[in-house]
Each structure stands twice: as C-alpha cells, then as structure tokens.
Amino acid sequence: MHGYVHKRLASSIAKLAVSPSAAKAFPPPEAIQNPRAFQAEIYAALQPPPVSSLSALAHRLGLGYTLSPEEVQQACTHPSFVPLYQKYYPKEPKPKANANLASLGNSLLGVFAAEYVSASYPYMPTNIVKAAVSTYVGNKSCSAVASEIGAAPLLRWHRTALLLTEALASISKSMIALVYKHHSLPVARQIAHDLFLSRQLDMRALFKFRDPKKALKLLVDKFNRERPTSRLLSESGRFTNSPVFVVGIYSGADQLGEGFGSSLKMAEHRAAEDSLLRLFLTRTPPEELRLPSSTFSSTLYVPDTEAGSEPKYAPGGIAMEEILYATSGKSGHFNPTPSIRD
C-alpha cells in the first residue's frame, strides 16, 4: 500500500512541476494516512519554490548580487496565498506577501510610463496618454513580463475572486519596488524602460474620433491658420461597384492629411483623422527627450549595471491646450472661441 501511495504522489508532483526536494517532508503524513482524500494540487501549491529558481530569477534581471532568495520569494507571493497557507499550516509563521511591494511598484511604473509618454508625445490628448500608460504598464503587460522573465512557475497564489493575470502582474510590480528599495529611482526607471517602455505600441489604435472634421477645424483655429479644405487627389472606378477616392485636406498651401475610401465622404473622414493624428502623434526626437525623473542622481553602486553619467534635465516647452471636443466618445464639450496659448 505504501509503495502505491509513494508512486501516486511522485507522479502527481511531477505533473505539477514541483520538485520533491523543495518539500519539507515528502510524502506528507496526511497523504500516507488518507491517500484518497489527499489533494496533490493544493499540497504542491503550498510548497516553497526551490532557492535555486529564486536565485536564477534574480540573476536573469541582473540583480543576483542585490536581491536575496527570501525577497524574491516574497515578490512572488500574492496576498491571496496567505489564507490558504494558514488554513493548512496554522502553527507555521505567516508567509510574507507582496501587497506593499506591488502597490509601490505600480506607482513607480505609472510615474515612469506617464512621464515617458507625455514627454515623447507633447500634443497627445490626456485620455490617450492614460490609455497608453495602461497599455505599457497595465496588468496584462506586467503579467506578460513576469512570464517572459520566467517568474510564472514561482508564483504562489490562490484562485478566489482573482485572475491569474492580476496575480502574475504583482510579481513584475514587486520586482520594480525591490530595485527601487535597494538602489535608486534612476536604476528602477532604467529597468522599467528595458522591460516595459521599450516595446512597440500602436498609438493610432488608441484614438477614436467622433467628429474628426469639426475637431480639425477647432484645431486649425487654435493656430490661426486658414480654414481646412478638402481636395480630391485621385480616383478610380467611379462608375463601378468598387470605386476608390483619395482626398487630401489642406490649410492654405500646406497639406494636413490624406485619406482614401469607397466614397468621398469616407475618404474625407479618414483624411481628417489622419490630419489630427499627424499632430497628436508628433514625437520628440529620442536625442532630445528629457524626463523629469532624470533629476534624481544614482548614488548607490550597482554591481550588475554599468554606471553612466546622468543626463541633464531641460524642461520642454508647454504645448497647446487640449482640444476637448470630438477627441473621444465621452467628451461633448464645445469651445466656440478657441484660445491660443503662447
């Protein structure tokens, strides 16, 4: 009977990718006493990850000489795991969870992403900046980063009213908080840029204009430019069932945008959208990009990171005030006399 129990437990633990050497006692006494009631999945979830795996995760991030295995284990322990652990091991010390670390890391990532997006796209509307920040450092992105760095097998959590994406995201946020705790804000910012903000994001997909023609008219008025006019640039198949029209929008002699469509109205609509996107997505050249957090100097020695000179911060100019009308479906504000900010 004992041989059967050992064989069954070994096969169950192997399927769950838990090393028996990581368990304090294998097999546990409750499994020997009542093997049919024993739940291998819960038993595996309650075991601490191997120290070698925790150290490997720290080294993959270049923090092997900074973070201890205990700190990495705390970063990988979601608060939902604590009640489950205390239920089965009431006499054991309560494991440290990453609630405070994840909260700090979430704030740091929000600051890094917000200043990066705002400085890179000075004309971008506020609601689009918020959407871009959420895309860069939201739960889905943080969860993807945790999986990419190999932290998913080390996650300790309990499925209650919680999604796996949220639990995994807490690991990435906690690691950023630990870097900030042991080093400095510039070092944490650099890791955030390497892992999160270096990704390609399609900003155009974040925009959805309700009335781009009216928004463009207000925008042109802000710059005291001539009223935008539409011009047919080219067409083909006007009298067929699949015509194509190409329309350009001009302010005086300057072309603001261009669009195509199966009708003149569709082409003009797309041309107005293109005109707005060309302004809102005007990007600051990388060599001229200056971030407010660059005013913080790194004073601690970082063994795994090459020390470099901190860039001098020069604040950029204040962009025009935002067009509130027709930049999204939620805004219905109309400003009949647009003002110009010098």
C-alpha positions in Angstrom: 0.0 0.0 0.0 2.8 2.4 0.9 4.5 1.7 -2.4 1.3 2.6 -4.3 1.0 5.9 -2.3 4.6 6.9 -3.0 4.2 6.1 -6.7 1.0 8.1 -6.9 2.4 11.1 -5.1 5.5 11.1 -7.2 3.6 11.1 -10.4 1.2 13.8 -9.3 4.0 16.1 -8.1 6.0 15.5 -11.3 2.9 16.6 -13.4 2.6 19.8 -11.3 6.3 20.7 -11.9 7.1 20.7 -8.2 10.5 19.2 -7.1 10.2 16.8 -4.2 13.4 18.3 -2.9 11.6 21.6 -2.3 9.1 20.0 0.1 9.9 19.8 3.8 8.6 16.3 4.1 7.8 14.1 1.1 5.3 12.4 1.2 3.5 14.3 3.9 1.9 12.3 6.8 -1.6 13.1 5.8 -1.1 11.5 2.4 0.1 8.3 4.0 -2.9 8.2 6.4 -5.6 9.0 3.9 -4.2 8.9 0.3 -7.6 9.2 -1.4 -8.5 12.4 0.4 -5.1 13.9 -0.2 -5.1 16.8 -2.8 -1.8 16.8 -4.6 -2.6 20.2 -6.3 -3.1 22.0 -3.0 -0.1 20.3 -1.5 2.1 21.4 -4.4 0.8 25.0 -4.3 1.7 25.2 -0.6 5.4 24.2 -1.1 8.0 27.0 -1.3 9.8 27.2 -4.7 13.4 26.0 -4.8 16.1 28.5 -3.7 17.9 27.9 -7.0 14.9 29.0 -9.0 14.6 32.2 -6.9 18.3 33.0 -7.4 18.1 32.3 -11.1 15.2 34.8 -11.5 17.3 37.5 -9.7 20.3 36.8 -11.9 18.2 36.9 -15.1 17.3 40.5 -14.2 20.9 41.4 -13.3 20.1 41.6 -9.6 21.7 38.4 -8.4 24.1 40.3 -6.0 21.3 42.5 -4.8 18.2 40.5 -4.1 18.1 37.6 -1.6 16.1 34.5 -2.3 13.7 35.5 0.5 13.0 38.8 -1.1 12.3 37.2 -4.5 10.0 34.7 -2.8 8.1 37.5 -1.2 7.8 39.2 -4.6 6.3 36.0 -6.0 3.8 35.5 -3.1 0.4 37.1 -3.8 -1.7 38.1 -0.7 -4.3 35.5 -1.7 -1.9 32.8 -0.8 -1.6 33.7 2.9 -5.1 32.5 4.0 -4.7 29.2 2.1 -1.3 28.6 3.8 -2.6 29.4 7.3 -5.6 27.1 6.7 -3.3 24.0 6.3 -0.4 25.2 8.4 -1.9 27.2 11.2 1.2 26.8 13.5 3.7 27.9 10.9 4.8 31.6 10.6 2.7 33.6 8.1 4.4 33.9 4.8 5.3 37.4 3.6 3.2 38.6 0.7 3.9 41.2 -1.9 0.9 43.6 -1.3 3.0 46.6 -0.2 5.7 45.9 -2.8 3.2 45.6 -5.6 1.5 48.9 -4.6 4.8 50.7 -4.6 5.9 49.2 -7.9 2.6 50.0 -9.5 3.0 53.7 -8.5 6.6 53.7 -9.8 5.6 52.1 -13.1 2.8 54.6 -13.5 5.2 57.6 -13.0 7.8 56.2 -15.4 5.2 55.5 -18.1 3.3 58.8 -17.7 6.4 60.9 -17.9 7.7 58.9 -20.9 4.5 59.1 -22.9 3.9 62.8 -22.1 7.5 63.8 -22.9 7.5 61.7 -26.1 4.2 63.0 -27.4 3.7 66.6 -26.2 0.5 67.1 -28.2 -1.2 63.9 -27.2 -4.7 64.3 -25.5 -4.9 63.4 -21.8 -7.3 60.5 -22.3 -5.0 58.9 -24.9 -2.0 59.4 -22.5 -3.9 57.4 -19.9 -4.7 54.7 -22.3 -1.1 54.5 -23.4 0.1 54.3 -19.8 -2.3 51.5 -19.1 -1.2 49.6 -22.2 2.5 50.0 -21.3 2.3 49.0 -17.6 -1.2 47.6 -17.1 -1.9 44.2 -15.6 -1.7 42.5 -19.0 1.7 43.9 -19.7 3.0 43.2 -16.2 1.7 39.7 -16.5 3.4 39.2 -19.8 6.7 40.5 -18.5 6.5 38.1 -15.5 6.0 35.2 -17.8 8.9 36.3 -20.1 11.4 36.5 -17.3 10.4 33.0 -16.0 8.5 34.1 -12.9 5.3 32.3 -13.6 6.3 28.9 -12.1 7.4 30.7 -8.9 4.0 32.4 -8.4 2.2 31.4 -5.1 -1.4 32.4 -5.1 -4.9 31.1 -4.6 -7.7 31.4 -7.1 -10.6 33.1 -5.2 -12.0 36.2 -6.9 -8.7 36.7 -8.6 -7.4 36.3 -12.1 -4.1 34.7 -12.9 -3.2 37.8 -14.9 -3.5 40.0 -11.8 -1.5 37.6 -9.7 1.3 37.4 -12.2 1.3 41.2 -12.6 2.1 41.6 -8.9 5.4 39.9 -9.4 6.7 42.5 -12.0 5.5 45.4 -9.9 7.1 43.9 -6.8 10.4 43.4 -8.6 10.5 47.1 -9.6 9.8 48.1 -6.0 12.7 45.9 -4.8 15.0 47.5 -7.2 14.0 51.0 -6.0 14.4 49.9 -2.4 17.9 48.6 -2.9 19.2 51.0 -5.5 17.6 54.3 -6.6 14.9 55.7 -8.7 17.0 56.0 -11.9 18.0 52.4 -11.7 14.4 51.3 -11.3 13.4 53.6 -14.2 16.1 52.0 -16.4 14.8 48.5 -15.7 11.2 49.7 -16.4 12.3 51.2 -19.7 14.1 48.0 -20.6 11.3 45.7 -19.7 8.1 47.7 -20.4 8.6 51.0 -22.3 10.9 49.6 -25.0 8.0 47.7 -26.5 6.4 48.9 -29.7 2.9 50.3 -29.2 0.5 51.2 -32.0 -0.7 54.7 -30.7 -3.0 55.2 -33.7 -5.2 52.3 -32.4 -5.9 54.2 -29.2 -7.6 57.1 -31.0 -11.3 57.1 -31.8 -12.7 60.4 -33.1 -16.4 61.1 -33.0 -16.3 64.0 -35.4 -12.8 64.5 -36.7 -13.8 67.2 -39.2 -15.1 69.5 -36.5 -12.2 68.7 -34.2 -9.8 69.6 -37.0 -11.5 72.9 -37.7 -11.1 73.9 -34.0 -7.5 72.7 -34.0 -6.7 74.8 -37.1 -8.3 77.9 -35.4 -6.0 77.5 -32.4 -3.0 78.0 -34.7 -4.6 80.9 -36.6 -4.3 79.1 -39.8 -6.6 79.1 -42.8 -9.8 77.1 -42.7 -9.1 73.4 -43.8 -10.5 72.5 -47.2 -10.8 69.1 -48.9 -9.4 68.3 -52.3 -9.8 65.2 -54.5 -6.3 64.0 -55.3 -7.1 60.9 -57.3 -9.9 58.5 -58.1 -10.5 55.2 -59.9 -13.6 53.2 -60.8 -16.1 56.0 -60.1 -18.8 54.2 -62.1 -18.0 50.7 -60.9 -19.1 48.8 -57.8 -15.7 49.3 -56.1 -14.6 52.9 -56.5 -11.6 54.4 -54.7 -11.2 58.0 -53.9 -8.2 59.7 -52.4 -8.8 63.0 -50.6 -6.4 65.5 -49.1 -7.1 68.2 -46.5 -5.2 71.5 -46.9 -4.8 74.6 -44.9 -3.7 77.1 -47.5 -0.9 75.5 -49.4 0.0 73.0 -46.7 -1.4 69.5 -46.8 -2.5 68.4 -43.3 -3.6 64.9 -44.1 -4.7 62.3 -46.6 -7.3 59.5 -46.7 -9.0 57.1 -49.1 -12.3 55.4 -49.2 -15.0 53.9 -51.4 -16.9 57.3 -51.2 -15.9 60.9 -51.0 -17.4 61.2 -47.5 -15.4 58.2 -46.2 -12.2 59.5 -47.8 -12.7 63.0 -46.3 -13.4 61.5 -42.8 -10.2 59.5 -42.9 -8.2 62.4 -44.2 -9.4 64.5 -41.2 -8.4 61.7 -38.8 -5.0 61.5 -40.5 -4.6 65.2 -40.0 -5.3 65.0 -36.3 -3.1 62.0 -35.8 -0.2 63.7 -37.5 -0.3 66.4 -34.9 -1.2 64.4 -31.8 1.5 61.7 -32.6 4.2 64.3 -33.3 7.1 62.7 -31.4 10.0 64.3 -29.6 13.3 63.0 -31.2 15.0 60.4 -28.8 18.1 62.5 -28.5 16.1 65.5 -27.3 13.9 63.5 -24.9 14.2 64.7 -21.3 12.4 63.1 -18.4 11.7 64.8 -15.1 12.9 61.8 -13.1 16.3 62.3 -14.6 16.9 65.0 -12.0 17.4 62.2 -9.4 21.0 61.0 -9.3 22.1 57.4 -8.7 24.4 57.3 -5.7 24.5 53.6 -4.9 26.9 51.2 -6.6 25.1 48.7 -8.9 27.3 45.6 -9.5 25.3 44.3 -12.5 24.8 47.6 -14.2 27.3 49.8 -15.9 27.5 53.2 -14.3 26.8 56.1 -16.6 26.6 59.8 -16.3 23.2 61.2 -15.5 21.7 63.3 -18.3 21.0 66.9 -17.5 17.3 67.8 -17.5 16.0 70.7 -19.6 12.2 71.0 -19.3 10.4 71.1 -22.6 8.0 73.9 -23.7 4.4 73.8 -22.8 2.3 72.5 -25.7 -1.0 74.0 -26.8 -4.1 73.5 -24.6 -6.0 70.4 -25.4 -8.9 70.1 -27.9 -11.8 68.8 -25.7 -14.4 68.4 -28.4 -14.7 65.2 -30.5 -11.5 63.6 -29.3 -13.3 60.7 -27.8 -16.8 59.4 -27.4 -17.1 60.6 -23.8 -16.3 64.3 -24.4 -19.0 66.6 -25.8 -17.5 69.9 -24.8 -17.6 72.6 -27.5 -15.5 75.7 -27.3 -16.9 78.3 -29.8 -14.0 80.7 -29.3 -10.7 78.7 -29.1 -7.9 80.4 -27.4 -4.3 80.3 -28.2 -1.6 79.7 -25.6 1.8 81.3 -26.3 
